[in-house]
Amino acid sequence: METDGRKKGWLLDLYEDGADGVRLWFIMDDGSRICLRQEFPVSFYIYGPVKRLHDCCLFLKNRPGVIRLSKETKKDVFQPDPLCVLQVDMAGPESQKACFQAVQRAFPDLTWYNADLSVQARHCAVYESFPMSLCELEYDETGTLHSLRPLNSRWDLAVLLPVLRVMELIPDCDPAKAEPSAVDLHLDGKKLRVLLDDPVEALEKINELADNFDPDILLTEWGDNWLIPKLLEMSTETGIPLHFNRDTEKEVLWKKETSYFSYGQIVYRAQEAHLFGRCHIDKKNAMMWKDYGFDGALEMARVTAMPIEQAARVSPGSGISAMQMITAMQHDVLVPEQKQQSEQIKNGLDLIRFDRGGMIYQPKPGLYTDIAEIDFVSMYPAIIINGNISPEVPLPDGLEPAQEELGIVPLTLKPLYEKRVKIKQKLLHYPDKEVPLAKSYAARASALKWLLVVCFGFLGYKNARFGRIESHEAVTRGGREALLVAKEAAEDMGFEVLHMFVDALWLRKRGCVSVADFQPVLDEISRRTKMMIALDGIYNWLAFLPSRSDEAVPVPNRYFGTFRSGELKMRGIEARRHDMPPWISETQRKALKCLSLADDPRDLPKYLHKAFSILKQALDDLNAGKVPLKELVVTMRISRELEAYKAPTPSVRAAQQLLEQTGKRLSPGQKVRFLYTVGKEDVHAWELPESVPPESIDKAKYRLLFGRAAGTILYPFGIDAKDVEDWACGGLQFRFEQAFH
């Protein structure tokens, strides 16, 4: 077969081919979109007693798709010595899946490696391919790919992308609140509306637009759980196929909804609609979309080699797992199908010594001026890399590695860490963070940050393929050591350490008021710890807050203040909480923004008076019924099945209303929105079809929540928080106002 010469194209999509290879969709440099097929043999490995392996070999000998069976010696990171395993070479990923399922049923007592890896991870390990990689291709007129050579890397800073065709589909209202009557389409700078009252006309119009525009990316809102299911339902009724897949041989691939526990809370992920030949991203179902958007999703896909539509939806932990598997395959290390290791037995003294978490130094509540906050740059990833912390290598006792050759985990993190540092350095050259390139860099840095943030927790995750709780504990031990070394360095140079929290320190020293004043202590800490540390900012003023229940007890991560730049920083207060009504969060932010205008802390009393006026006006608006109901909506998460609650909370009562009146059942991890109301029900689910009469709003409840938020920001300035609550609830009005004169 003659080839069509060497050409260049960007890899858009890759998935299994029914003929036991892979299909690859490329955006060519001439603007065309093509689909190529490639042979792609894969292997998996089996370990167990010799007799059982012999029986397994006989079972596999004549199975469809089996190319070769051989005895090989491979490395399992959790075993001290290499293992003698049965290597099963298969014709392609489709036959490998079928073969693995059959042999697993027949020999459930054996151990499996590299058996359930995604085809994208396998392809990346072999060819260094990844979504949007620019490749040099050689293929023939039948569409068979003969050679593929990426021309760029997952770790490149400068990203050359093709002109992507993006079509956006948005229902005209939230489907949870009412049934949409139309879909708005945005494409090529134009906006079109397609009415849904006539299914035939609607489908024909959407198909016509999709065929003519031929989008690479389909962006939707509520696409996974409403729009695409609705269009497919209309397709079934009318017999008109939906033209969303470029690959016309494929149907929409559905992934089931799921609930799982992550970082102390139940997370819900809705069902997902995946396409072939183009990518579908539901912005409402993309986990980190609000944080880093499309540029960040592309960066996540680039470094993890996961499909774009998958990378946009999954947790960063799944991304780290995919990267570790690629690293393992590239270094000829076995990837266990299931983690076999459990935590080593420890006595009480060992637990006290090792299982202690991050270090926290309690601050004294109050208002402070001329304080600098300094942070280690990605502390835990840096400790993992510098300390060479991985399940298969000896653990360090502190910050110094016990072995020079990097293990799987630091090998995975090192290029990721270095790339984020370089992107952050690039951002320093953009004073205007709103220019497109700066925004793109910021989104990409955010995506990398989340991967680095979860790598530490993932190291201790019970199901992580390359996780080990002892490695997890070694990281926190290194973190405590680094923080203590930093504290000693700062105090040796005459600084007072007001607060420490895991990877950050708050310092002050008479006469140190500029960036240059703090540079020597940063350099000294970096020298002693061999880790990067940066100045987060110098505060004009900063307030550390106490516990609500006891003013003598400080709360480490509850503070607010303003940097010299005028930027606000808030942690642990109402404006940062997701279960607060937007009206309360926004009012608190406005009052704090007013206080941040005080360049000189001595001017705070003047701005404090203005901040109180903002609070008072907001309270007057509530009492007068001028606050829109949507600004009073409370959003909370359901953490278990409704029947499992013994004492229903307001959120559970609202979820029960939805179930009884609309038939909609919320799964663990889903959020419910509601209003506080007067009367027996005392809540009203926001998604219920009937509207809420303004007079039924429980203003007393909202005044109480508002009073607590107002008390939070006024407390550091000498105003008793309890008095603020009483004022908001209707008491102490005159005595409270006199406190400002």
N, C-alpha and C positions, 0 to 999 in steps of 0.2 A: 504494500500500500504506500503510495507516495504521500509524504507529509505536506502540509500547507505552509511550510517555512516557519521561521521563528517569529512569533508575535508577542505583544505585551498586553496584559490585562490584569484588572484587580479582581481578586477572589471575593465574590459576594456571598455565596452559599455553597455548602458541601454536605452531602448526606448519602446514605446507603443507596445503592442501585439494586433493583430486583435481580439483575443478572450477575450478582455477586461481585460487585466492585463499588465504585463511588461515582456520583454525579457531581460535577462542579460547574457552577454558574460564574461567568466572568463578565465584567464590564470592560470591553476592549478600549484601547486608546483611540480608536476611530469612532467611539460612541456606540458601537453595536453591543448587543447582549447575546451571549452564546452559552450553550450547555454542552459540556464535554463529558465523556465517560472514560474512566481510568480503571485498569486492573489494580487491585489493592489487596494482596494476600496479607493475612494477619496470623498471629500466633497466640496461644495461651498455654498455661503450664499447670501440671498436676503433681502434687506431692503426697506421699503416703508410704505404707509398707510395700516392700518389693513385690510381694505376692499380689497385693491389690492393684498395684500399677501394671503388673503383667496382665491381669484379668481385664483391666481397663483398656490396655493396648489392644487386646483381642477384640474387645467390644467396638473400638474405634476404627479398626483396620479397614473395613469396607464401607464406612459411613460416607454419605454424599459430601463432597467438598473437602475431604481430608486429603492433603497433598503429601504429607510426610509425618512420620512419628519417629522421635529420636530421644535419646537420653542425654541430658545436658546438666551442667553444674552452674547454678545461679545463686545470687546473693539475696537473702531475705534480711532486712535490716534488724529484725527482732530475733534473729538466730545468730549464735556466735560463730558458726561455721557455715560455709556454702552448702546448699542443698542439692542433692541429686534428684532432678525432676524429669517428668515426661513432658517433652515439648510437642505440642500439637500444631502443626502448620496447616492453615486453612486457606481455601481459595479466595475468600473475601469475608467481609463483616456479616453479611446475611447468613451464610452457611455456618459461620463461627457461632452466632447466637443460637441457632437451632441445635447445633452439635453440643454446645455447652449445656443447654437445658436438658438434653437427652442424657448425657453422661452424668450430670449432677443428680438426676432422678435415680439413675442406676447405681451410682456410687456416692451416696450422701456422706460417707465417712471420710472422704478424701479432702485435701486442702487445695484450693484453687487460686491461681494467680493470673493477672492480666486478662481475666475472663469477662469482665463487665465494663470495660473501658469504652468511652465514646469514640466513634469513628473520627471525630474532629481532633481529639487528643492524640490518637494514634497517627493521624496524618501529619500533625504538627511535629511529633517526635521523629518521624521519618524524613519529612521534606522541609521542616521549619515553616510550614504554611500557617496562616492565620487570617481571619476576616479582614478584608481590605488590604491584604498583602499584594504588592505589585509583582507580578510573576512574568518570567519569560517562558513562553509555551511553544511546544511543537506538537502538532496534531494533524490528522489526515481528514479527507473529505467526508468520512463516515462519522466524524465527531469523536474519534478515539484519541485520547491524550497519550502521547508517547514520552514526553519529558516535561518536567515542571521545575523551574528554578526561581525561588523568590529573589527579588532584587533589593529588598529592604528587610528590616529586622523588627521584631516585637519591641526592641529597646531603642529604636531611633527616636530622637527628639522631634525632628522636623517630619511632619506627616504629609505626604503627597497623596491626595485623594481625587477620585474622579468626580465629575459633576453628578451628584446623586439626584435622581428624580424622586421627590417625596410627595405623596398624596395623603392628605389628612381628612379624616371623617369624624365628625362630632355630632351626636344627637342634639336636637334643639332644647333638650332639658335633661335633668338627671333622671334616669330610668327608675331609680329607687323612690323618687318623689311622685312621678307621673309618667304615663306612657308617651314617649316621644312621637311626634307626628311628622317629623322631617329629619333629614340628615344634611348637615352643612359640609360641603367638600371644598377643601383648599388645595389648589394645585397651580403651579406655575404663576403665582401671584394673583390668581383669580379665586373668587368665592362663588360657589353655586349651591343652590338649595334643591334637594330632591325630596318631594313629598312622598310619604309612605302609604297614603290612603289607597292607591292603586298599585298592588304588588307587581303586576306585569310591567307597567310603565316605569316603576321605581327600579326594578332589576335591570331592565333594558337600558335605562339611562346610566346607572352605575357601571354596568358592564361596558357600555360604549366609552365612558370616560376612562375606565381602567385599560381598555384595549388601545385607545388612541394615545393616552399619556404613557402607558406602560411603566408604572412606577417601580422603583427598586425598593422603596421603603413605604410601608403602609402604617401611618400613625393614626391611632384612634383614641377615643375616650370611651370607656365602658365597652370596648370592642370584644374583650374576652367573654364577659358574662352577659352582654345584652346584644350589641350591634351585630356581630357575626352570627351568633345563634339565631337572631331574628331574621337576618337575610337568608340564612340557610333554610329556615322554616318556610319563608316565602318561596324559596327556590323549589322546595319539595311540593308545595301547594300548586305552583304554576308550571312545574316541569322545566323551568328555565335555569340552566346551571349558572352558578356564581363564578365569575372569572377572576378570582383573587389569586389562585395559584398560577405562576408562570409555567410550571411543569403540569401540563394538562392530564398526565397519567396519574397524578396524585390527588387525594382528597385532603381536606383540612385535617391536620393532626391535632387531636385534643389531648391535653394533659389534665388530669383530674385535680380538683381543688384539694388543698391539704392544710392542716394546722400542725404547727410544731413549736417546741419550746426553744427559745434562744435568748441568751443574756437576760434571764430573769423574767421574761414575759412570753405569753403565747402569741405566736405570729400566724396570721392567716394569709394564705395565698390562693387567690381565686383560680378557677379553671383557666387554661391557656389555649389559645387558638394559634397554632404554628402553620406557616405556609412553606411552600417549596418553590425555590427560584426567586423569591422576593421575601422580604422580612416584614413581619407584622409586630409592632410594638404598641401595646395598650398603655398609655401614659398613666392611667389610673391603677394599673396592675404592675407597673414597673417599680420595683422596691425603692430605688434611690433616685428616681427621676427628678424629684423636686430639688435634690441636692446637686446633681451634676448634669442632668439633661442629656441631650443627644450626643454631644461631644464626649461626655464622660462615659456613656454607654458604649460608644465606639472604642474608647480607650480600654474599657473593661474587656470587650471582646478581643481587642488586639493582644493584650498581654496574657489573657487566659486561654486564647484560641477557641473559646466557646462561640457558637453561632450568635450573631448579633441579637436576635430576638430572645435568645435564652440568657445571654449576658445582661440584658437590660432588666430581666425579671428576677433572677436568682439572687440570693444573699451573697455578700462578699466572701463568706466562708466557703461556698461552693466554688467560687473562683479560685481561691487559694488551693482547694483540694485538686482542682483540674490542673493547676500549675505544678503541684507536687508530683502528680502522676506523670506529666510530660517529662519533668526532670528525671524521675526514676527510670522511665523507659530510655531516655537518652544516655543514661549512665549504666544501663543493663542491670538495673535493680528490679526485683520482682515487686509487683503491686498486689497486695493481698485482696482477695475478693471480699473478705470480711476480716475486721480486726480481731486477732486471736488473743491479744495480750490484755491482762488486767493489772490493776495497781498492785505494786509490791506491798507486802505486809510491813507495817510500821508500828513501832510502839508509841506510847504517849509522848515521850521526849522527842522522838523524830518528828512527830506531827507538829509539836510546838516549835521546833527548830526550822522546819522547812515550809510548812503549809500556813504561811502568815500573810500572804497577799502583798499589796503595795503599801508603802509607808505613808502615813498621814501625821502631820504635825499640827495640832489644834491651834487656830488663831484666837486671839483675844477679841471678842466682839467690840466694834467701835468704828469711828471714822478716822482715817489716816490720810496723810498727804505725802507727796514725793516718794512714792513706792514704785519699784520696778518689778515686773513679773518676768521671770526667765524660765524657758522651757527646753528640755532636752528634745532634739529633733527626732521624732519617731523612736522614743527610748527603747521600747521592748523589741522592735525589729532590729535595732542597732545592737542590743545585748545578744540577741539570737545569733546575729552575724559575727560580731566581734568575739563572743564567747563560744562560737561553734556549737550551739545547742541543737541537738538533733537526737532522735531516739537510738541511733546506731553508734554514736560516739560517746566516749567518756564525758561526763558532765563537769563543768568548771566549778570551782569553789570560789565564787565571787565573779570577777570580771575577766580574768585571764583564761583563755581556752586551754583545755587539757590535751588537745590534739590539733595540729595545724591543718590537715586535710579536711575540707569542709564536708559536712554531711548533707543529706537530701534537703532538709528544711532551710539551712542557711544558703545553700546553693540556689534554692528557689527564690529566696527573698533578696539576695544581694543585688541582682540587676534591677529588681523592682524598686528597692530603696534608693539606689543610685540614680535611677531615672527620675524619681519624684524630687530628689534634691536638686537635680539639674533643671527640672521644670520650674521649681520654686525660685531658683537663681535667675532663670529667664524672666520670671514675673517681676523681679526687682527693677528691670529696665523699662517697665511700663508704668509711669506715674498715673496715667489714666486707665483704670481697670475696666472701663466700659468699652474700650476699643475691641473689635471682634477677635483679634488674635489673643489679646490678654484674657478675654472671657473664655476662649477655647483652652488656653493654658490652665486657667483656674479650674475649669471643669475637669480637665484631664488629671490635674494634681489631686483634686478631690476624690476621683475614682481610685487613684493609686493609694491615697490616704486610707480609704476604707478597707482596701485589701490588706494594708499594713496593720491597721488597727485590729482586725479580727485574727491576724495570724497568731497572735499570742494566745487568745482564747481557744482557737482551733487546735493549738498544740495540746491542750488538755481535754479536748472534746472526746467523749467516750467512743464515738464511732469514727473518728478521724483515722484514715489509713496509716498516716505517719505521725499519729499522736501518742504522747506518753506523759502521764501526769507528773512523773519525776522531772521531765524536761520543762514542763509548765512551771513547776515550783522553782526550778533553777533560774528561770527568767525573772520571777518576782524577787528571788534572792539577790540576783544581780541588780535589779532596780533599787532595792533597799540600800545596797552597798553604794551604788552610784549617787543616790540622794544624800547619803551620809558623807561621802567624800566631797560632794558639792557644798554641803553645809559647812564642813570643816574649812574648805578653801575660802568660802565667803567670810566666815568669822575670823580666819587668819588675816584677812585683808581689811578687817575693821567694820564689816557690814553686820547689821542686825537682821536675823532671819525671823520674819514675822509669821510665816506660814509655809508649809510644804505639803504638796498633794501629789503623790505618786510620781509624776515626772516634772513638776513645776515647783519653783521657789519664789517667794515674795521677799524682796530685800529692800533695806533703806540704810542710808548713811548720810550724816549731815554734810551738806555741800555737794552731794551727788544728785544732779538734776538733769543731766543730758546723757545722750547715748554714749558719748565719748567717756563719760565718767564711769560707766558700767562695763566698758569693753575690757579693761584689765582683769576683772573678776570672771568674765566669760572666758577669756583666754586661759586663765589659770584652771578653771573647772574643766575645760576641754583637755588641757594638758594632763591633768591628774586622772581623768576618767577615760581618756581616749575616745570620747564621744562628742558629737556636735551638740552645742547648746546655743540657743538664740534668745535675743531680747524680744519678748512679746510686746512690751511697751512700758512706758513710764506713765503712771497715773497722776492726774491732777489731784484726785481724791478717790478713795476706795473705802467702801463700808463692808465690814465683815458682820454677818448677822448671827444671832443666837437661835436656839431652838424655840419654837412657839410655846412649848409647855414649860420651859425653864430658861429664863434669860441668862442664867449663870452658865449654861451649857452651850458652847459654840458648835456650829455646824460647819464642817470643813468645806463643803462645796455649795455654800449659800452666801453669795456676795454680789455686789454690783459697784460699778465705778466708771469713771471716764478717763480715757487716755489723753495725753497732751494733744493728740490729733483731733480731739472732740468725739472720737468713737466710743460708744458705750460698750461695756462688757457686763453681762448678767449671767449668773448661774444659780439655779435652784429657786428662783422666785416665780411668781405667778405668770409673768410674761413669757417664761420659757416652758411652761407646762401645757401639755396638749389637752388636758381635761378642763381647762378654763374657758368660759365664754369669750369669744373674740372681743366683745365690748370691754371686758375687764382687762384682758391682755393689752389691748390697744391703748386704753386709758393709762395704764401703768407705764407703758412705753412712752407716751406723750409727756407724762409728768417727768420721767427720767430724762427724756430728751431736753426738756426745759432746764433741768438741773445741770445737764452736761454743758450748757452755754456758759457756765461760770468758769472762766479761765483761771481766775484766782480764787482759791478756796474761801478767802475772806468775803467774797461776794455772794457766797451761797445763801445767806439769809434773804437777800433780795430775790433771788431766783426761787427760793423755797416758797415765798409768798405767791409767786406766779404759778408754781406747780400745784399749790393748794387750790388756786382758782380753777385750774384744769380739772382737778378731782371734784370740786364742788359743782362745777357745771355739768359734769358727767352724771353725778348723783341727782341733780335737779332734772336732767333729761329722763332718767329712769323713773323718778317719781311722777313726772308729767306724762309718761307714756310715749316719749319721743324716740326711744331706742328701738330700731327695727328688730323684729323678732329673730331674724337670722343671726343678729349679733349677740343674741342671748342663748344660742344653741350650745349645749354641752356635749362633748364627744368623749365617750369612754369605750374601753375594750372589754369584750366578753372573754373570760379566761377559761370557761368550761361549758359543758352542755347545760342548758337552762335547768333541767331536772336535777342537776347535781348541787344546786344552790339550796342551802337550808334556810338562810335568811336573805331573801332577795334584796339586792341593792337597787338604787334608782335606775341604774343602767339595765339591770336584769328585768325590772318591772317594765321598762320601755321595750326591751326585746320581746317580752311576753306579750305586750300589746300588739306588736307587729305580727307575731305568730298567730294570735287569736283573730285579728281583724283583717289581715291580708294573706295569711298562710305562709309568709316568708319566715323561715327559720334561720337564725344566725348561728354560724359555726364558731367554735373556740378560736379566738384571735381576731374575729371580725369586730368592727367598731359600730356602735349604735349612737345615734344623735337624738337628743331629746331636750325638752324645755321643762323647767320646774313650774308646776302649776298648783293652784289652791284646790282644795277639795279632797275627796277620798283617793283618787288616783295619784295625785301629787306629782306626776310626770306625764308628759305627752310626747310620744315618739314622733320625731320630725318627719319621718317618711309616711306617716299615716295620711290618707287622702284628705280627710277633713281638716280645715284650718283651725287655728287656735284663737279664740276671742281674746283680744288684748287684756280685758279685765280679769281673765283667769290666770294671768301670769303671777307667780308667787314673788312679788317684789321684795318681801321680807327676806326670802332666801338669797336673792341676788344682792340685796343691800349688805347682808352678812358676808358674802363672798367678796364683795367690793371693799368692805371695811377692812378685811384681812389684807387684801392687796395694797390698799392705801397705807395701812399701818406698817407694812413691810418696808416701804420706801421712806416713810417719815420717822421711823424708829431711830435711825442713826443720828438724827438731828435733834434728839432730846424730846421727842413727842412720844408719849406712852402709847404703844400699839393697841392696848385694850381701850383706851380713851377714843382712839380713832374708830374702832369697831362700834363703840357706843354712839359716837357721833353719826356714823353712817346709818345706824339702825334707828336714828331719831332722837337720841338723847345727847346731853352735854353740848348742845350746839353752840351756845354763846361762850361757855367756858373754854371750849376747844378752840374756837376762833380767836379768842384772846391770846392764846399761846403764840400767835404769829405777830402780835404787835410788840 
